[in-house]
Amino acid sequence: MRLITHNMLQCHVKNCNNNNFPLRFEDVQVELIEADFNPEFLSNMLNKIEWDALYNTAVQLGINTLPAQMPEDAEENEEFLKLVHNVLLETHVQQGQMVCPNCAHVYKIRDGIPNMLLAEHEI
């Protein structure tokens, strides 16, 4: 699972409506998989990314290349876009789990695929 996907996931357990994003990674295996750099795509995605969540998740995974704040010239700053590209599109969580910070529900990740399905009593 790429971190771009993680940045858009939140807990959907019944009555878990506050503090359910971002999901916290635990016991993860991370793999870097090279991807083509597309600055236009990244520029268009920047306003859809929750920056604080991305930054904190990257730090949690031991990735310290992103600045704490998005630069004002982010969309034109190719050096910055390459850093974002590496974190969003080339960093893959292959195994582990995501945990909701509110209700502590666990979402398992196997072979890079998060299982976001809920049991009937959780819906």
DRENZA-67520 format. One record per residue (C-alpha): residue number from 1; residue in three letters; x, y, z. Coordinates in steps of 0.05 Angstrom, whole numbers. Layout:
BEGIN
- nr, rest, X, Y, Z
- NUM, ALA, X, Y, Z $
...
END
This chain:
BEGIN
- nr, rest, X, Y, Z
- 1, MET, 0, 0, 0 $
- 2, ARG, 28, 67, -20 $
- 3, LEU, 27, 124, 30 $
- 4, ILE, -17, 164, -18 $
- 5, THR, -71, 112, -4 $
- 6, HIS, -58, 114, 71 $
- 7, ASN, -67, 189, 70 $
- 8, MET, -139, 180, 47 $
- 9, LEU, -161, 124, 94 $
- 10, GLN, -198, 133, 160 $
- 11, CYS, -234, 88, 208 $
- 12, HIS, -307, 73, 192 $
- 13, VAL, -327, 32, 253 $
- 14, LYS, -397, 50, 277 $
- 15, ASN, -396, 112, 323 $
- 16, CYS, -322, 124, 310 $
- 17, ASN, -330, 194, 283 $
- 18, ASN, -276, 234, 319 $
- 19, ASN, -201, 228, 317 $
- 20, ASN, -205, 170, 267 $
- 21, PHE, -151, 197, 220 $
- 22, PRO, -95, 183, 206 $
- 23, LEU, -92, 109, 221 $
- 24, ARG, -28, 92, 260 $
- 25, PHE, 20, 40, 231 $
- 26, GLU, 44, -17, 275 $
- 27, ASP, 93, -74, 261 $
- 28, VAL, 101, -55, 188 $
- 29, GLN, 147, -79, 134 $
- 30, VAL, 164, -22, 86 $
- 31, GLU, 191, -31, 16 $
- 32, LEU, 215, 22, -33 $
- 33, ILE, 190, 8, -103 $
- 34, GLU, 213, 55, -158 $
- 35, ALA, 159, 93, -196 $
- 36, ASP, 162, 143, -253 $
- 37, PHE, 167, 215, -231 $
- 38, ASN, 107, 256, -255 $
- 39, PRO, 112, 328, -229 $
- 40, GLU, 45, 348, -259 $
- 41, PHE, 8, 292, -222 $
- 42, LEU, 43, 310, -157 $
- 43, SER, 27, 385, -165 $
- 44, ASN, -46, 368, -175 $
- 45, MET, -47, 321, -115 $
- 46, LEU, -16, 369, -65 $
- 47, ASN, -82, 403, -47 $
- 48, LYS, -114, 335, -34 $
- 49, ILE, -60, 311, 14 $
- 50, GLU, -69, 321, 89 $
- 51, TRP, 2, 347, 99 $
- 52, ASP, 8, 340, 175 $
- 53, ALA, -16, 268, 171 $
- 54, LEU, 33, 252, 115 $
- 55, TYR, 91, 285, 151 $
- 56, ASN, 77, 250, 217 $
- 57, THR, 67, 183, 184 $
- 58, ALA, 133, 190, 146 $
- 59, VAL, 169, 206, 212 $
- 60, GLN, 135, 147, 246 $
- 61, LEU, 163, 102, 190 $
- 62, GLY, 233, 132, 199 $
- 63, ILE, 229, 176, 137 $
- 64, ASN, 257, 244, 155 $
- 65, THR, 263, 276, 86 $
- 66, LEU, 199, 317, 85 $
- 67, PRO, 195, 388, 113 $
- 68, ALA, 146, 398, 171 $
- 69, GLN, 109, 451, 130 $
- 70, MET, 94, 449, 56 $
- 71, PRO, 133, 504, 21 $
- 72, GLU, 95, 561, -11 $
- 73, ASP, 126, 545, -79 $
- 74, ALA, 110, 471, -72 $
- 75, GLU, 76, 462, -139 $
- 76, GLU, 136, 490, -177 $
- 77, ASN, 192, 465, -132 $
- 78, GLU, 218, 403, -167 $
- 79, GLU, 265, 384, -111 $
- 80, PHE, 207, 384, -62 $
- 81, LEU, 162, 346, -111 $
- 82, LYS, 216, 291, -116 $
- 83, LEU, 216, 284, -40 $
- 84, VAL, 140, 279, -40 $
- 85, HIS, 143, 230, -98 $
- 86, ASN, 190, 185, -59 $
- 87, VAL, 145, 185, 3 $
- 88, LEU, 76, 182, -30 $
- 89, LEU, 88, 137, -89 $
- 90, GLU, 151, 96, -77 $
- 91, THR, 143, 79, -3 $
- 92, HIS, 100, 16, 2 $
- 93, VAL, 76, -16, 67 $
- 94, GLN, 75, -90, 50 $
- 95, GLN, 56, -122, 117 $
- 96, GLY, 32, -99, 185 $
- 97, GLN, -29, -63, 211 $
- 98, MET, -63, 4, 217 $
- 99, VAL, -96, 23, 283 $
- 100, CYS, -150, 75, 293 $
- 101, PRO, -126, 127, 344 $
- 102, ASN, -198, 134, 370 $
- 103, CYS, -228, 64, 377 $
- 104, ALA, -164, 23, 369 $
- 105, HIS, -195, -20, 313 $
- 106, VAL, -140, -58, 276 $
- 107, TYR, -137, -60, 200 $
- 108, LYS, -88, -114, 176 $
- 109, ILE, -43, -103, 115 $
- 110, ARG, -21, -165, 76 $
- 111, ASP, 18, -165, 11 $
- 112, GLY, 10, -90, 7 $
- 113, ILE, -66, -92, 12 $
- 114, PRO, -103, -62, 71 $
- 115, ASN, -164, -100, 94 $
- 116, MET, -215, -45, 109 $
- 117, LEU, -275, -92, 113 $
- 118, LEU, -314, -89, 178 $
- 119, ALA, -352, -144, 213 $
- 120, GLU, -428, -136, 212 $
- 121, HIS, -431, -113, 285 $
- 122, GLU, -380, -57, 269 $
- 123, ILE, -422, -26, 214 $
END
